[in-house]
Every structure is written in C-alpha cells, then in structure tokens.
Amino acid sequence: MQRRLFFRNAAGLFLAPAAMQFAGTASAATPAVSPIELPPAEDIISSFGWVTDIHYTTAPTHTIPAEDSIRVYSHSLAKLHQAIDVFNTRKLDFAIELGDFKDCTKTVDRELTIGFLQTVESAFRRYQGDRYHVMGNHDFDQISLGDYLANTNNAGDADGKTYYAFVKNGVKYIVLDACFNNDEGEHYSLGKLDWQVAIVPKMEMEWFRKELATGKEPVVVFCHQLVNTWDEKTQNIPHAFFVQNAAEVVDAMEKSGRVLAFICGHFHKGAYSEHNGIHYIVNQGLVERPLPHNVAGMVHIDKNHNLYVEGLWNERSHVCKKA
C-alpha cells in the first residue's frame, strides 16, 4: 500500500498537548492528505525531518516590510513542539534544524540569550532520535561560538562540530557551515558578523571536496545560507542571502556526481529549483506568521535515489527525481 504525502493546506484543528502551554488558545491545522504519493515503505532507504529559522526569543513580534516578514517569536516554541510531535510518530533516521535556532532581544544580554538557546534546545531534544544542528547567522547574536557549542548537541561524532558528515542507511549527509566572516576562517561569534557576508572558507572547502570524494553513497548537503544563485532573479531572492563563494560550492557538488540535493533555510519565503541534476530546496522560516500557520517537513529517499519532500502544514511538497 502506498502512503500519501501530507499536504500543506489546512484541514481540521490540531495542537499537541506539549505545545499548548506555549501557544495558549492558538492551534495549528492537521496536515491533510495530498494526491502526491510516497513510494512503498520497503522502497524508502532513508528519511529525516527538518525545521528551520525558529528564531526563538521572547522579543515582541517584528515586521520587515521589505521581506514581507512577520516574525512571531512568541509562537516559535509551540510550532517546534508540533513538528517534533509529528516526527516522533514517523520512522525517521534523524531530525535536523537548519540554523537561526534562536534569536535575541535588543538588550545586549549574553546570559539571557544563552537561556533562549537552552530553552529551544530542550524543546528540540523531545525528538526521540538522532538530532543535528546547522549554523545560522542569528545563532551568534550576543553569544560566542563556544557558548553555542556548549549548549547544543549533535549525535555521535558530529557533536561539538560546526561542519561534519555522517551516513544513514546508505545515504551520506554533509553539513556545511557558512557562518564565517572571511576566507581565512574567522567564525561568527558574539555578534561580530555581517549576515550578508557568508563564506565557506578555504579549509572547509578542502574538507568538503574530500568528503565528496570519499565513499560511493548518494549525498544530501545541508547549509543555512543559499547557493542557488541562478534563482536570484527568477525567484526574486535578494543577493544578500547567498554564500559569497556559492559558485565554488556548486562546482564541487556537480563535479562529484553524487549530490542529490542541497537543502537550506535562511530565505524565509522558501524556494525550489533543479540545476544540472541537483535539487535546491530552500525551506520556509518557521518563525513567520502566527499560528495556525506553521512550516516543517520530512524528506524520504528511495532505493532509486529519488527524493520525496513531504511538506507539513504550510510548507511545500516536492517530488525530486534523480537526474
């Protein structure tokens, strides 16, 4: 029997008990069934769940008209709880958050900001499986890189690392960190950053090429920032959201012949395109809009290396065929 993808439109009402304490009377719609179908369970070799751009803080709602952005920080924890509750009902290999895990208030307060990180990490730990983090620019507002690493955990050998690789059921997953101020490897820390300057530095690019040359598994790459620069005009994505050496990252992926998809967040509206056989999936920002609006998702990879992107609530779904 084939299973169907959760569709992004609303149907009915749902709010997990664990999330109610954070959302008050707000509720989110239960993901409904889509005509897009997943392959039989026995054909799926690896699956994972994602959330991105949670931006947890106690700051008031913030609007950015130029980005059509309404950041409702007070609903972020409830939305994360909803996503984790769904992930825990499914057979997934891991859950990953794609950066901007926390945010801050206008008052410069390192201890308060560490508290935001600890709170959202505690919520993420409700996932009953392996968990991974991707570095986002807002993760280093008012706290150091050391503060971030001391208060978050990745599964296995990835713990304590900002870029790393791991294999699950015959699929290699590579996490990139573009939160660097320059090519020499100066990492964002304690607010010393310009979010419009994101670089995968030389040392990391050397490591990335070695990882792409090691093993024979198909590869999925994660990052916070975008590299699909060809979509800058076609999908109206501002230049500031891209990794500065995006062309170098894309060239390495294309030359490897192994990369199925590049998955990121950062641009809260989301986007999708395919380029030279690689699918570029930009997920929407969870912090945007009040409940019942929510976005999260799962990806399933079948034995033929096709990707099925299962969007939850208001997130988009995609069927990404292997080139």
VEXBAMAR-648670 format. One line per 4 residues: number of its first residue (from 1); for each residue z, x, y of N, C-alpha, C. Coordinates in nm, 3 decimals, decimal comma. Example, Ala and Ser with C-alpha at 12.3 -4.5 7.8 and 13.67 -1.06 7.14 Angstrom:
VEXBAMAR-648670
1 = 0,780/1,319/-0,569/0,780/1,230/-0,450/0,780/1,320/-0,330; 0,708/1,285/-0,225/0,714/1,367/-0,106/0,787/1,290/0,003
This chain:
VEXBAMAR-648670
1 = 0,000/0,084/-0,119/0,000/0,000/0,000/0,000/0,088/0,125; -0,088/0,054/0,220/-0,093/0,132/0,343/0,008/0,078/0,444; 0,067/0,174/0,519/0,159/0,134/0,624/0,087/0,133/0,757; 0,137/0,055/0,851/0,072/0,046/0,981/0,153/0,118/1,088
5 = 0,080/0,166/1,188/0,145/0,233/1,299/0,220/0,134/1,384; 0,332/0,178/1,443/0,398/0,099/1,545/0,309/0,098/1,668; 0,290/-0,021/1,724/0,205/-0,035/1,841/0,289/-0,020/1,967; 0,228/0,017/2,077/0,304/0,046/2,197/0,343/-0,080/2,274
9 = 0,287/-0,196/2,240/0,322/-0,316/2,314/0,450/-0,378/2,262; 0,513/-0,459/2,344/0,643/-0,516/2,311/0,630/-0,643/2,228; 0,731/-0,664/2,141/0,739/-0,788/2,066/0,884/-0,806/2,025; 0,949/-0,910/2,077/1,089/-0,932/2,043/1,180/-0,842/2,123
13 = 1,309/-0,840/2,089/1,407/-0,759/2,159/1,486/-0,677/2,061; 1,519/-0,554/2,102/1,596/-0,466/2,014/1,676/-0,369/2,098; 1,800/-0,350/2,063/1,879/-0,242/2,120/1,982/-0,203/2,017; 1,971/-0,081/1,969/2,064/-0,034/1,867/2,205/-0,033/1,922
17 = 2,307/-0,067/1,841/2,445/-0,068/1,889/2,486/0,063/1,954; 2,440/0,175/1,900/2,478/0,305/1,956/2,429/0,323/2,099; 2,323/0,251/2,133/2,267/0,266/2,268/2,328/0,167/2,366; 2,388/0,059/2,319/2,437/-0,045/2,408/2,540/0,007/2,507
21 = 2,623/0,099/2,462/2,727/0,149/2,550/2,670/0,221/2,671; 2,544/0,266/2,663/2,483/0,337/2,774/2,394/0,246/2,858; 2,345/0,137/2,799/2,245/0,057/2,868/2,299/-0,074/2,922; 2,421/-0,109/2,893/2,474/-0,235/2,940/2,398/-0,350/2,878
25 = 2,342/-0,437/2,961/2,271/-0,553/2,908/2,122/-0,527/2,890; 2,076/-0,406/2,926/1,934/-0,375/2,911/1,897/-0,370/2,764; 1,771/-0,402/2,734/1,726/-0,397/2,595/1,582/-0,349/2,591; 1,543/-0,295/2,476/1,406/-0,246/2,461/1,337/-0,321/2,349
29 = 1,207/-0,338/2,364/1,132/-0,416/2,267/1,115/-0,342/2,136; 1,123/-0,416/2,027/1,097/-0,358/1,896/0,951/-0,319/1,886; 0,919/-0,198/1,839/0,779/-0,162/1,820/0,711/-0,260/1,726; 0,595/-0,307/1,764/0,523/-0,406/1,684/0,413/-0,339/1,602
33 = 0,354/-0,413/1,511/0,254/-0,358/1,421/0,119/-0,346/1,490; 0,051/-0,235/1,466/-0,081/-0,209/1,521/-0,185/-0,218/1,410; -0,311/-0,252/1,443/-0,417/-0,251/1,342/-0,452/-0,110/1,294; -0,405/-0,007/1,366/-0,429/0,130/1,322/-0,341/0,157/1,200
37 = -0,400/0,209/1,095/-0,325/0,226/0,970/-0,297/0,372/0,938; -0,179/0,394/0,885/-0,144/0,525/0,830/-0,202/0,535/0,689; -0,226/0,656/0,642/-0,270/0,672/0,503/-0,155/0,639/0,408; -0,181/0,625/0,279/-0,073/0,603/0,183/0,031/0,713/0,193
41 = 0,156/0,679/0,168/0,266/0,774/0,181/0,243/0,901/0,100; 0,181/0,886/-0,017/0,161/1,003/-0,103/0,058/1,100/-0,046; -0,020/1,057/0,053/-0,119/1,145/0,116/-0,064/1,218/0,238; 0,054/1,181/0,284/0,113/1,246/0,400/0,193/1,368/0,355
45 = 0,163/1,483/0,414/0,231/1,606/0,372/0,345/1,644/0,466; 0,336/1,604/0,595/0,442/1,640/0,689/0,446/1,538/0,802; 0,569/1,507/0,848/0,588/1,412/0,957/0,702/1,460/1,047; 0,694/1,428/1,174/0,803/1,461/1,265/0,809/1,360/1,378
49 = 0,925/1,353/1,443/0,942/1,266/1,559/0,957/1,348/1,684; 0,912/1,295/1,798/0,926/1,366/1,924/0,978/1,274/2,035; 1,046/1,336/2,129/1,078/1,278/2,259/1,052/1,387/2,362; 1,029/1,348/2,486/1,009/1,449/2,589/1,050/1,397/2,725
53 = 1,088/1,490/2,811/1,122/1,461/2,950/1,228/1,352/2,962; 1,341/1,377/2,897/1,456/1,287/2,902/1,524/1,297/3,038; 1,533/1,418/3,093/1,588/1,441/3,228/1,728/1,383/3,243; 1,814/1,398/3,146/1,945/1,334/3,157/2,030/1,393/3,270
57 = 2,081/1,304/3,353/2,175/1,338/3,461/2,237/1,208/3,508; 2,338/1,217/3,591/2,400/1,098/3,649/2,345/1,068/3,788; 2,241/1,136/3,828/2,180/1,115/3,960/2,123/0,974/3,970; 2,113/0,920/4,091/2,052/0,787/4,108/1,903/0,791/4,081
61 = 1,844/0,674/4,062/1,701/0,662/4,038/1,623/0,732/4,149; 1,522/0,807/4,110/1,443/0,887/4,203/1,296/0,849/4,192; 1,233/0,822/4,304/1,091/0,788/4,304/1,010/0,901/4,365; 0,893/0,926/4,305/0,799/1,027/4,357/0,664/0,955/4,371
65 = 0,637/0,895/4,488/0,516/0,814/4,505/0,388/0,886/4,469; 0,377/1,016/4,500/0,254/1,090/4,473/0,224/1,098/4,325; 0,327/1,087/4,240/0,310/1,093/4,095/0,326/0,956/4,030; 0,339/0,850/4,111/0,367/0,717/4,059/0,486/0,722/3,962
69 = 0,589/0,795/4,004/0,703/0,823/3,917/0,827/0,748/3,965; 0,893/0,680/3,871/1,022/0,616/3,897/1,116/0,664/3,788; 1,198/0,762/3,820/1,283/0,827/3,720/1,419/0,758/3,717; 1,439/0,679/3,612/1,562/0,601/3,597/1,655/0,679/3,505
73 = 1,727/0,775/3,565/1,811/0,865/3,487/1,920/0,792/3,409; 1,968/0,682/3,464/2,080/0,611/3,402/2,044/0,546/3,269; 1,914/0,533/3,238/1,872/0,473/3,111/1,830/0,576/3,007; 1,831/0,704/3,044/1,777/0,806/2,954/1,853/0,815/2,821
77 = 1,986/0,810/2,827/2,062/0,822/2,702/2,036/0,704/2,610; 2,030/0,584/2,666/2,003/0,467/2,583/1,866/0,477/2,517; 1,768/0,525/2,593/1,634/0,541/2,538/1,632/0,645/2,426; 1,703/0,756/2,448/1,709/0,858/2,343/1,776/0,803/2,219
81 = 1,884/0,728/2,234/1,950/0,667/2,119/1,854/0,576/2,043; 1,775/0,499/2,114/1,678/0,411/2,048/1,580/0,491/1,964; 1,528/0,600/2,022/1,432/0,683/1,949/1,497/0,743/1,825; 1,617/0,798/1,838/1,684/0,859/1,724/1,713/0,756/1,616
85 = 1,750/0,635/1,657/1,775/0,530/1,559/1,650/0,500/1,476; 1,533/0,501/1,540/1,408/0,481/1,465/1,381/0,601/1,376; 1,394/0,722/1,429/1,368/0,842/1,350/1,454/0,844/1,223; 1,578/0,800/1,236/1,669/0,804/1,121/1,635/0,703/1,013
89 = 1,545/0,610/1,043/1,501/0,514/0,940/1,376/0,562/0,868; 1,318/0,673/0,913/1,191/0,719/0,859/1,207/0,853/0,788; 1,116/0,882/0,699/1,119/1,007/0,626/1,044/1,112/0,708; 1,119/1,187/0,789/1,061/1,289/0,877/1,112/1,427/0,838
93 = 1,033/1,529/0,866/1,075/1,667/0,838/1,165/1,722/0,947; 1,149/1,672/1,070/1,232/1,719/1,180/1,209/1,631/1,301; 1,293/1,649/1,403/1,274/1,588/1,534/1,270/1,700/1,637; 1,188/1,682/1,739/1,173/1,785/1,842/1,171/1,720/1,979
97 = 1,241/1,782/2,075/1,230/1,738/2,215/1,150/1,845/2,288; 1,060/1,798/2,375/0,957/1,886/2,431/0,987/1,934/2,572; 1,114/1,943/2,608/1,151/2,003/2,735/1,192/1,905/2,843; 1,254/1,957/2,949/1,321/1,877/3,051/1,419/1,783/2,985
101 = 1,501/1,842/2,901/1,603/1,774/2,822/1,709/1,716/2,915; 1,748/1,794/3,015/1,847/1,749/3,112/1,794/1,770/3,253; 1,869/1,720/3,349/1,835/1,740/3,489/1,963/1,779/3,561; 1,974/1,752/3,690/2,093/1,789/3,766/2,109/1,693/3,883
105 = 2,216/1,709/3,959/2,235/1,634/4,083/2,202/1,725/4,200; 2,198/1,670/4,319/2,167/1,751/4,437/2,278/1,849/4,468; 2,400/1,816/4,427/2,511/1,908/4,446/2,498/2,023/4,347; 2,499/2,145/4,395/2,486/2,260/4,307/2,618/2,279/4,233
109 = 2,619/2,241/4,107/2,742/2,244/4,028/2,706/2,284/3,885; 2,726/2,411/3,854/2,688/2,463/3,722/2,764/2,393/3,611; 2,895/2,376/3,625/2,974/2,316/3,518/2,935/2,170/3,495; 2,911/2,097/3,602/2,866/1,959/3,587/2,733/1,952/3,513
113 = 2,642/2,043/3,548/2,509/2,045/3,486/2,517/2,084/3,339; 2,606/2,177/3,306/2,628/2,209/3,165/2,678/2,085/3,091; 2,762/2,006/3,158/2,810/1,882/3,098/2,697/1,786/3,067; 2,596/1,777/3,155/2,479/1,692/3,126/2,409/1,741/3,000
117 = 2,394/1,873/2,990/2,328/1,930/2,873/2,407/1,901/2,746; 2,537/1,916/2,751/2,621/1,889/2,634/2,614/1,742/2,592; 2,608/1,653/2,689/2,602/1,510/2,658/2,471/1,472/2,590; 2,358/1,521/2,644/2,230/1,484/2,585/2,210/1,554/2,451
121 = 2,264/1,676/2,436/2,256/1,744/2,307/2,336/1,668/2,202; 2,452/1,614/2,240/2,532/1,535/2,147/2,455/1,412/2,100; 2,382/1,349/2,190/2,301/1,233/2,152/2,188/1,273/2,058; 2,126/1,387/2,086/2,016/1,435/2,001/2,066/1,469/1,861
125 = 2,189/1,516/1,852/2,246/1,553/1,723/2,270/1,433/1,632; 2,252/1,314/1,684/2,262/1,195/1,599/2,146/1,189/1,499; 2,040/1,264/1,526/1,931/1,268/1,429/1,978/1,337/1,302; 1,955/1,275/1,189/2,008/1,323/1,061/1,909/1,415/0,991
129 = 1,875/1,523/1,057/1,781/1,619/1,000/1,768/1,738/1,092; 1,669/1,822/1,067/1,647/1,941/1,148/1,601/1,901/1,288; 1,654/1,973/1,388/1,622/1,946/1,528/1,575/2,073/1,596; 1,482/2,055/1,691/1,428/2,170/1,764/1,412/2,136/1,912
133 = 1,418/2,241/1,995/1,404/2,228/2,140/1,286/2,309/2,190; 1,224/2,259/2,297/1,120/2,331/2,370/1,172/2,350/2,512; 1,149/2,467/2,569/1,199/2,496/2,703/1,120/2,421/2,810; 1,191/2,352/2,900/1,129/2,284/3,013/1,183/2,336/3,144
137 = 1,108/2,322/3,251/1,149/2,380/3,379/1,284/2,326/3,428; 1,307/2,195/3,416/1,432/2,137/3,465/1,552/2,177/3,379; 1,529/2,233/3,265/1,641/2,277/3,181/1,716/2,394/3,244; 1,656/2,456/3,346/1,718/2,573/3,407/1,757/2,552/3,553
141 = 1,754/2,425/3,597/1,812/2,391/3,727/1,964/2,411/3,718; 2,017/2,498/3,798/2,162/2,517/3,817/2,235/2,581/3,698; 2,167/2,607/3,587/2,231/2,677/3,476/2,143/2,794/3,431; 2,205/2,888/3,362/2,131/3,007/3,317/2,066/2,982/3,182
145 = 1,977/3,072/3,146/1,917/3,068/3,013/2,027/3,079/2,907; 2,126/3,166/2,933/2,237/3,180/2,840/2,318/3,054/2,825; 2,339/2,982/2,936/2,409/2,853/2,931/2,334/2,755/2,842; 2,203/2,751/2,858/2,121/2,658/2,779/2,132/2,689/2,630
149 = 2,114/2,814/2,594/2,115/2,852/2,453/2,253/2,836/2,390; 2,359/2,851/2,471/2,495/2,838/2,419/2,533/2,694/2,391; 2,459/2,600/2,448/2,495/2,459/2,436/2,391/2,374/2,366; 2,294/2,438/2,301/2,194/2,368/2,220/2,176/2,442/2,088
153 = 2,121/2,375/1,991/2,096/2,437/1,861/1,960/2,400/1,808; 1,891/2,497/1,749/1,772/2,474/1,670/1,806/2,495/1,524; 1,729/2,436/1,437/1,753/2,450/1,294/1,714/2,591/1,246; 1,790/2,641/1,149/1,754/2,764/1,079/1,737/2,886/1,166
157 = 1,632/2,963/1,135/1,607/3,090/1,204/1,565/3,072/1,349; 1,533/2,949/1,390/1,490/2,924/1,528/1,608/2,917/1,624; 1,731/2,910/1,572/1,846/2,896/1,659/1,859/3,017/1,752; 1,885/2,990/1,879/1,901/3,096/1,976/1,771/3,152/2,030
161 = 1,658/3,096/1,989/1,527/3,146/2,033/1,461/3,044/2,125; 1,379/3,093/2,218/1,307/3,003/2,307/1,161/2,986/2,264; 1,109/3,078/2,185/0,979/3,057/2,119/0,993/3,106/1,976; 0,930/3,033/1,884/0,956/3,055/1,742/0,854/2,978/1,658
165 = 0,854/3,002/1,528/0,765/2,933/1,436/0,842/2,898/1,310; 0,800/2,790/1,244/0,860/2,751/1,116/0,756/2,673/1,037; 0,776/2,666/0,907/0,683/2,598/0,818/0,755/2,481/0,750; 0,690/2,366/0,748/0,742/2,248/0,679/0,630/2,190/0,592
169 = 0,652/2,189/0,462/0,560/2,123/0,369/0,414/2,161/0,390; 0,391/2,290/0,407/0,254/2,338/0,414/0,191/2,329/0,551; 0,269/2,300/0,655/0,219/2,298/0,793/0,302/2,396/0,874; 0,235/2,482/0,950/0,306/2,577/1,036/0,318/2,518/1,176
173 = 0,440/2,520/1,227/0,468/2,470/1,361/0,508/2,588/1,450; 0,442/2,599/1,565/0,470/2,709/1,658/0,515/2,650/1,791; 0,630/2,696/1,840/0,684/2,652/1,969/0,665/2,763/2,071; 0,595/2,733/2,180/0,575/2,828/2,288/0,673/2,800/2,402
177 = 0,706/2,903/2,476/0,791/2,894/2,595/0,711/2,947/2,712; 0,677/2,858/2,808/0,603/2,899/2,927/0,691/2,900/3,051; 0,823/2,898/3,032/0,917/2,895/3,145/0,949/3,036/3,193; 0,844/3,105/3,236/0,857/3,241/3,288/0,798/3,249/3,428
181 = 0,862/3,331/3,510/0,818/3,347/3,649/0,699/3,442/3,663; 0,678/3,528/3,563/0,571/3,626/3,574/0,532/3,677/3,436; 0,427/3,754/3,431/0,374/3,805/3,304/0,463/3,913/3,243; 0,557/3,964/3,322/0,648/4,067/3,272/0,763/4,008/3,190
185 = 0,776/3,877/3,190/0,875/3,813/3,106/1,006/3,778/3,174; 1,005/3,754/3,305/1,124/3,709/3,376/1,140/3,558/3,355; 1,241/3,520/3,279/1,259/3,379/3,241/1,323/3,299/3,353; 1,287/3,170/3,360/1,357/3,079/3,449/1,507/3,086/3,419
189 = 1,590/3,082/3,522/1,734/3,084/3,500/1,806/3,059/3,631; 1,912/2,977/3,627/1,996/2,950/3,745/1,915/2,905/3,865; 1,814/2,822/3,840/1,733/2,769/3,948/1,633/2,866/4,006; 1,627/2,989/3,954/1,529/3,086/4,001/1,396/3,059/3,931
193 = 1,319/2,969/3,990/1,192/2,930/3,931/1,110/2,852/4,032; 0,982/2,855/4,010/0,888/2,766/4,079/0,818/2,690/3,967; 0,846/2,561/3,957/0,794/2,486/3,842/0,642/2,488/3,835; 0,577/2,518/3,948/0,431/2,525/3,948/0,379/2,660/3,898
197 = 0,471/2,752/3,869/0,434/2,882/3,811/0,491/2,888/3,670; 0,408/2,858/3,572/0,447/2,861/3,431/0,353/2,956/3,359; 0,411/3,053/3,287/0,331/3,159/3,225/0,381/3,185/3,084; 0,289/3,200/2,990/0,322/3,255/2,859/0,299/3,405/2,873
201 = 0,407/3,484/2,885/0,392/3,626/2,919/0,330/3,709/2,809; 0,294/3,831/2,846/0,223/3,922/2,756/0,292/3,939/2,622; 0,424/3,963/2,623/0,497/3,987/2,498/0,491/3,866/2,406; 0,498/3,747/2,466/0,493/3,625/2,384/0,352/3,599/2,334
205 = 0,250/3,628/2,415/0,113/3,611/2,370/0,084/3,702/2,251; 0,136/3,823/2,252/0,117/3,915/2,138/0,181/3,856/2,013; 0,302/3,804/2,029/0,370/3,738/1,917/0,291/3,617/1,868; 0,239/3,536/1,961/0,164/3,415/1,928/0,040/3,448/1,845
209 = -0,033/3,548/1,886/-0,153/3,587/1,811/-0,118/3,634/1,669; -0,005/3,704/1,656/0,038/3,749/1,523/0,075/3,629/1,436; 0,143/3,531/1,494/0,180/3,412/1,418/0,056/3,334/1,375; -0,042/3,326/1,463/-0,166/3,256/1,428/-0,244/3,329/1,320
213 = -0,221/3,460/1,306/-0,292/3,540/1,205/-0,213/3,551/1,075; -0,090/3,497/1,074/-0,004/3,508/0,956/-0,004/3,376/0,879; -0,035/3,384/0,749/-0,038/3,264/0,667/-0,173/3,195/0,673; -0,183/3,087/0,596/-0,308/3,012/0,590/-0,288/2,864/0,619
217 = -0,166/2,825/0,655/-0,138/2,683/0,677/-0,209/2,632/0,803; -0,238/2,502/0,810/-0,280/2,444/0,938/-0,165/2,454/1,036; -0,197/2,457/1,165/-0,096/2,484/1,268/-0,092/2,371/1,371; 0,030/2,336/1,414/0,053/2,250/1,529/0,134/2,331/1,629
221 = 0,090/2,333/1,755/0,156/2,410/1,860/0,226/2,316/1,957; 0,349/2,350/1,996/0,425/2,275/2,095/0,449/2,361/2,218; 0,453/2,298/2,334/0,492/2,363/2,458/0,538/2,252/2,552; 0,602/2,287/2,663/0,637/2,184/2,761/0,520/2,159/2,855
225 = 0,461/2,266/2,907/0,353/2,255/3,004/0,217/2,241/2,935; 0,118/2,202/3,012/-0,016/2,172/2,960/-0,106/2,294/2,961; -0,206/2,294/2,873/-0,310/2,397/2,874/-0,451/2,338/2,875; -0,463/2,206/2,867/-0,593/2,139/2,860/-0,653/2,123/2,999
229 = -0,690/2,236/3,060/-0,734/2,238/3,199/-0,862/2,158/3,224; -0,944/2,135/3,123/-1,066/2,056/3,139/-1,034/1,911/3,175; -0,909/1,869/3,152/-0,869/1,732/3,186/-0,815/1,720/3,328; -0,812/1,831/3,402/-0,756/1,828/3,537/-0,829/1,727/3,625
233 = -0,960/1,724/3,617/-1,036/1,630/3,698/-1,065/1,500/3,624; -1,096/1,508/3,495/-1,133/1,387/3,422/-1,017/1,290/3,404; -0,893/1,344/3,398/-0,777/1,257/3,381/-0,680/1,266/3,499; -0,729/1,324/3,609/-0,651/1,330/3,734/-0,513/1,393/3,715
237 = -0,510/1,506/3,645/-0,385/1,579/3,625/-0,377/1,690/3,729; -0,274/1,692/3,812/-0,263/1,798/3,913/-0,257/1,936/3,851; -0,315/2,032/3,920/-0,323/2,169/3,869/-0,186/2,229/3,840; -0,086/2,187/3,914/0,048/2,245/3,901/0,109/2,226/3,763
241 = 0,059/2,130/3,685/0,120/2,100/3,555/0,072/2,192/3,442; -0,023/2,280/3,472/-0,081/2,364/3,368/-0,020/2,504/3,364; -0,016/2,562/3,244/0,021/2,701/3,227/-0,083/2,787/3,300; -0,038/2,887/3,374/-0,131/2,965/3,454/-0,232/3,042/3,369
245 = -0,188/3,091/3,253/-0,282/3,160/3,164/-0,323/3,070/3,048; -0,348/2,942/3,083/-0,387/2,843/2,982/-0,511/2,887/2,904; -0,608/2,945/2,973/-0,731/2,986/2,905/-0,703/3,087/2,795; -0,607/3,175/2,817/-0,570/3,275/2,717/-0,505/3,209/2,594
249 = -0,420/3,110/2,620/-0,355/3,038/2,509/-0,459/2,962/2,428; -0,549/2,892/2,496/-0,653/2,814/2,428/-0,745/2,906/2,348; -0,783/3,018/2,406/-0,870/3,113/2,337/-0,806/3,161/2,208; -0,677/3,192/2,211/-0,607/3,237/2,090/-0,607/3,129/1,983
253 = -0,585/3,004/2,024/-0,582/2,894/1,927/-0,720/2,871/1,866; -0,822/2,872/1,950/-0,958/2,846/1,900/-1,005/2,957/1,807; -0,976/3,082/1,841/-1,019/3,193/1,758/-0,949/3,193/1,622; -0,828/3,139/1,615/-0,755/3,136/1,488/-0,821/3,043/1,387
257 = -0,885/2,937/1,436/-0,948/2,839/1,348/-0,848/2,757/1,267; -0,719/2,763/1,303/-0,616/2,695/1,223/-0,545/2,583/1,296; -0,560/2,575/1,428/-0,478/2,483/1,507/-0,537/2,342/1,505; -0,455/2,248/1,461/-0,495/2,107/1,459/-0,470/2,040/1,593
261 = -0,354/2,072/1,655/-0,317/2,002/1,778/-0,224/2,088/1,863; -0,231/2,064/1,993/-0,139/2,120/2,092/-0,067/2,001/2,153; 0,066/1,998/2,141/0,144/1,881/2,182/0,245/1,922/2,288; 0,249/1,846/2,399/0,339/1,882/2,509/0,388/1,758/2,582
265 = 0,463/1,781/2,689/0,510/1,675/2,777/0,476/1,713/2,920; 0,577/1,710/3,011/0,568/1,762/3,148/0,494/1,668/3,243; 0,373/1,625/3,209/0,297/1,530/3,291/0,334/1,391/3,242; 0,420/1,322/3,317/0,487/1,202/3,265/0,395/1,085/3,234
269 = 0,275/1,085/3,291/0,182/0,976/3,261/0,119/0,989/3,123; 0,118/1,111/3,070/0,057/1,135/2,941/-0,094/1,148/2,951; -0,154/1,205/2,847/-0,299/1,224/2,842/-0,339/1,259/2,699; -0,469/1,250/2,672/-0,519/1,291/2,540/-0,664/1,336/2,554
273 = -0,699/1,442/2,483/-0,838/1,482/2,470/-0,854/1,571/2,348; -0,978/1,590/2,307/-1,012/1,681/2,198/-1,109/1,784/2,254; -1,088/1,910/2,217/-1,172/2,017/2,272/-1,191/2,124/2,166; -1,316/2,144/2,126/-1,350/2,245/2,026/-1,264/2,235/1,900
277 = -1,245/2,113/1,855/-1,176/2,090/1,728/-1,025/2,082/1,735; -0,966/2,099/1,853/-0,820/2,091/1,869/-0,786/1,967/1,951; -0,687/1,891/1,905/-0,643/1,771/1,976/-0,530/1,809/2,072; -0,543/1,765/2,197/-0,443/1,795/2,301/-0,372/1,664/2,336
281 = -0,246/1,657/2,298/-0,168/1,534/2,311/-0,056/1,558/2,413; -0,066/1,493/2,527/0,036/1,502/2,632/0,117/1,373/2,626; 0,244/1,384/2,588/0,327/1,266/2,571/0,389/1,221/2,703; 0,413/1,092/2,715/0,470/1,037/2,837/0,618/1,071/2,851
285 = 0,666/1,073/2,975/0,805/1,108/3,003/0,900/0,992/2,977; 1,001/1,016/2,894/1,097/0,912/2,857/1,173/0,860/2,978; 1,199/0,943/3,078/1,282/0,904/3,193/1,216/0,799/3,282; 1,084/0,782/3,266/1,012/0,693/3,356/1,038/0,545/3,328
289 = 1,062/0,470/3,436/1,076/0,325/3,434/1,205/0,281/3,364; 1,257/0,166/3,404/1,380/0,116/3,342/1,352/0,051/3,207; 1,455/0,043/3,124/1,445/-0,037/3,002/1,405/-0,179/3,040; 1,322/-0,248/2,959/1,288/-0,216/2,820/1,175/-0,116/2,801
293 = 1,118/-0,059/2,907/1,016/0,044/2,891/1,078/0,166/2,822; 1,008/0,219/2,723/1,054/0,340/2,655/0,933/0,406/2,590; 0,940/0,538/2,570/0,833/0,611/2,504/0,892/0,717/2,412; 0,840/0,724/2,293/0,872/0,826/2,193/0,764/0,813/2,088
297 = 0,771/0,895/1,984/0,668/0,881/1,883/0,690/0,969/1,762; 0,602/0,952/1,665/0,603/1,031/1,543/0,460/1,074/1,512; 0,450/1,187/1,447/0,319/1,239/1,405/0,323/1,258/1,254; 0,218/1,215/1,187/0,206/1,229/1,042/0,077/1,305/1,012
301 = 0,086/1,405/0,927/-0,030/1,488/0,891/-0,061/1,464/0,745; -0,186/1,430/0,716/-0,220/1,400/0,577/-0,277/1,524/0,507; -0,305/1,509/0,379/-0,349/1,623/0,298/-0,485/1,676/0,340; -0,561/1,596/0,417/-0,689/1,642/0,470/-0,675/1,699/0,611
305 = -0,551/1,709/0,658/-0,516/1,766/0,787/-0,561/1,682/0,905; -0,567/1,551/0,885/-0,583/1,456/0,995/-0,443/1,425/1,050; -0,433/1,402/1,182/-0,306/1,366/1,245/-0,306/1,219/1,284; -0,197/1,152/1,255/-0,177/1,013/1,295/-0,059/1,010/1,392
309 = -0,089/0,981/1,516/0,014/0,980/1,621/0,063/0,837/1,637; 0,187/0,816/1,600/0,247/0,683/1,597/0,331/0,663/1,723; 0,272/0,600/1,824/0,343/0,578/1,949/0,443/0,465/1,936; 0,563/0,486/1,987/0,668/0,384/1,986/0,680/0,320/2,123
313 = 0,705/0,190/2,126/0,722/0,115/2,249/0,600/0,130/2,339; 0,613/0,194/2,452/0,502/0,203/2,547/0,419/0,330/2,534; 0,445/0,410/2,430/0,366/0,530/2,407/0,236/0,495/2,336; 0,134/0,576/2,359/0,003/0,552/2,300/-0,002/0,605/2,156
317 = -0,085/0,544/2,075/-0,111/0,591/1,940/-0,251/0,652/1,933; -0,269/0,751/1,845/-0,399/0,815/1,828/-0,420/0,845/1,680; -0,543/0,838/1,636/-0,582/0,892/1,506/-0,669/1,014/1,536; -0,619/1,132/1,497/-0,683/1,259/1,531/-0,745/1,320/1,407
321 = -0,874/1,304/1,389/-0,942/1,354/1,271/-0,965/1,505/1,281; -0,947/1,571/1,168/-0,973/1,715/1,166/-1,121/1,740/1,186; -1,152/1,836/1,271/-1,292/1,867/1,300/-1,361/1,919/1,174
